[in-house]
C-alpha cells in the first residue's frame, strides 16, 4: 500500500519525496512553534536519539508523535498559507 502511495504522491508534491520543507510554517489557530527549516534535520536526529524504539510505552509513542508533528518536516500537500 505504501508503495502505491509513493507512485501517486509525486503529482501532489512539489519537492522530491523525502525532501524537507524549505519554508517556515505555522498551524492556524494554534500557538505552537514548528521547527525552522534550518533546524529540521537536527530536531529529527535529536528526537530519534531521545526515544528507545525497542522499549516504548503507549505514552512514549504518543509523546514521540506529538514532538514529531511539531517538527513538521514535510511540505503540506493540501495546505495553503493564507492570513
C-alpha positions as CSV (number, residue, x, y, z in Angstrom):
1,X,0.0,0.0,0.0
2,X,2.8,2.5,0.9
3,X,4.5,1.8,-2.5
4,X,1.2,2.7,-4.2
5,X,1.1,6.0,-2.3
6,X,4.6,6.8,-3.4
7,X,3.6,6.3,-7.0
8,X,0.6,8.7,-6.8
9,X,2.1,11.2,-4.3
10,X,4.7,12.9,-6.7
11,X,1.9,14.6,-8.7
12,X,0.8,16.3,-5.5
13,X,4.2,17.2,-4.0
14,X,6.3,20.0,-5.4
15,X,9.5,18.7,-3.9
16,X,11.2,15.3,-4.2
17,X,9.8,12.7,-1.9
18,X,11.9,12.7,1.3
19,X,13.0,16.4,0.9
20,X,12.5,18.6,3.9
21,X,10.5,21.8,3.6
22,X,12.4,25.0,3.0
23,X,9.8,27.5,4.1
24,X,8.6,28.5,7.6
25,X,5.2,27.0,8.5
26,X,2.6,27.6,11.2
27,X,-0.7,26.0,12.1
28,X,-3.6,28.4,12.1
29,X,-5.4,28.8,15.4
30,X,-2.7,27.1,17.5
31,X,0.1,28.7,19.4
32,X,2.8,26.0,18.7
33,X,6.2,26.9,17.2
34,X,7.2,24.5,14.5
35,X,10.8,23.7,13.7
36,X,12.6,26.3,11.5
37,X,13.7,24.8,8.1
38,X,17.4,25.0,9.0
39,X,16.7,23.1,12.3
40,X,14.6,20.2,10.9
41,X,17.4,17.7,10.4
42,X,18.9,18.4,13.8
43,X,15.5,18.3,15.5
44,X,14.6,14.9,13.9
45,X,18.0,13.5,14.9
46,X,17.5,14.6,18.5
47,X,14.0,13.2,18.6
48,X,15.2,9.8,17.4
49,X,18.1,9.8,19.8
50,X,15.8,10.7,22.7
51,X,13.5,7.6,22.4
52,X,14.5,4.0,22.7
53,X,12.4,2.5,19.9
54,X,12.8,-1.1,21.4
55,X,11.1,-0.2,24.6
56,X,8.3,2.4,24.2
57,X,5.1,2.5,26.2
58,X,1.9,3.9,24.7
59,X,2.6,7.2,26.5
60,X,6.1,7.3,24.9
61,X,4.6,6.7,21.4
62,X,2.1,9.5,22.0
63,X,4.8,11.9,23.1
64,X,7.0,10.9,20.2
65,X,4.2,11.6,17.8
66,X,3.4,15.0,19.3
67,X,7.0,16.0,19.1
68,X,7.4,14.6,15.6
69,X,4.4,16.7,14.4
70,X,5.9,19.8,15.9
71,X,9.0,19.3,13.7
72,X,6.5,19.3,10.7
73,X,9.3,18.4,8.3
74,X,7.4,17.6,5.1
75,X,5.8,20.1,2.8
76,X,2.0,20.0,3.1
77,X,0.1,18.7,0.1
78,X,-3.2,20.5,0.6
79,X,-2.3,23.4,2.9
80,X,-2.4,26.9,1.6
81,X,-0.9,29.6,3.7
82,X,-3.3,32.5,3.8
83,X,-3.8,35.0,6.5
